[in-house]
Amino acid sequence: MAEILDRFPLRFVGRARGKPPKYLDEWFDGRARRLNYYVDLNRYASLASARTSLYQQARRRNMRALIAVEGDYLYFQVVNENVTP
C-alpha cells in the first residue's frame, strides 16, 4: 500500500536534477532575519539574485517580503498578508 507523507522530500524539489531549493522554508515564518551571503546564501550567484529569488518565493506564498541589502548581508522578513497579483 502507498505510504502517505507529511510533505514532499526536499531532495526532489527544485530543478530537474532534483536539487533542493536554495532557501529554507523556516525563513518564511514571519521572523526578521539577517542572512550572510557567504554563509546562508552562497548557493546563489549573487546577492542580487538571492534578493530577487526570495521576493518571488514570498509572492508565490501570497506573502509580502521586506528585504534590504547592506554589505554582505540581506535582511529578510515576510509579512503574512494576502497579496493579490
C-alpha positions in Angstrom: 0.0 0.0 0.0 1.2 3.5 -0.7 2.7 5.5 2.2 1.3 8.9 3.0 4.0 11.6 3.6 3.6 14.8 5.5 5.5 16.7 2.7 7.3 16.0 -0.5 11.0 15.2 0.1 13.2 18.3 -0.4 15.8 16.4 -2.3 13.4 16.2 -5.2 12.1 19.8 -5.1 13.6 22.4 -7.4 15.2 21.9 -10.7 15.0 18.9 -13.0 18.2 17.5 -11.5 16.4 17.2 -8.1 18.4 19.9 -6.3 16.8 21.2 -3.1 15.8 24.9 -3.0 18.4 27.5 -2.2 16.2 29.0 0.6 14.9 27.4 3.7 11.1 27.2 4.5 11.8 28.4 8.0 12.8 31.8 6.5 9.2 32.4 5.7 7.9 32.1 9.3 7.5 35.9 9.8 10.6 36.5 11.9 13.1 39.1 10.8 16.4 37.5 9.7 19.9 38.8 8.8 21.3 36.4 6.2 25.0 36.4 5.4 25.8 35.9 1.7 28.8 33.7 2.3 27.1 31.5 4.9 23.4 31.4 4.2 23.0 32.5 0.6 26.2 31.1 -1.0 24.2 28.8 -3.4 23.0 32.0 -5.2 25.2 33.5 -8.0 25.0 36.9 -6.3 23.3 38.8 -3.5 21.0 40.5 -6.1 19.8 37.1 -7.4 19.2 36.0 -3.8 17.1 39.1 -3.2 15.0 38.5 -6.3 14.5 34.9 -5.6 13.3 35.4 -2.0 11.0 38.2 -3.1 9.5 35.9 -5.8 9.1 33.0 -3.4 7.3 35.2 -0.9 4.9 36.3 -3.7 4.3 32.6 -4.6 3.3 32.0 -0.9 1.0 35.1 -1.0 3.2 37.0 1.4 4.8 40.4 1.3 8.6 40.5 1.7 10.6 43.2 3.4 14.1 43.0 2.0 17.2 45.2 2.4 20.8 44.6 1.4 23.7 46.1 3.2 27.3 44.9 2.5 27.4 41.1 2.6 24.1 40.9 4.5 20.5 40.5 3.3 17.8 41.5 5.8 14.6 39.5 5.2 11.1 39.2 6.7 7.8 38.2 5.3 4.6 39.7 6.4 1.6 37.3 6.3 -0.6 39.4 4.2 -2.5 38.1 1.2 -1.0 39.7 -1.8 -3.2 39.8 -4.9 -1.3 39.5 -8.2 
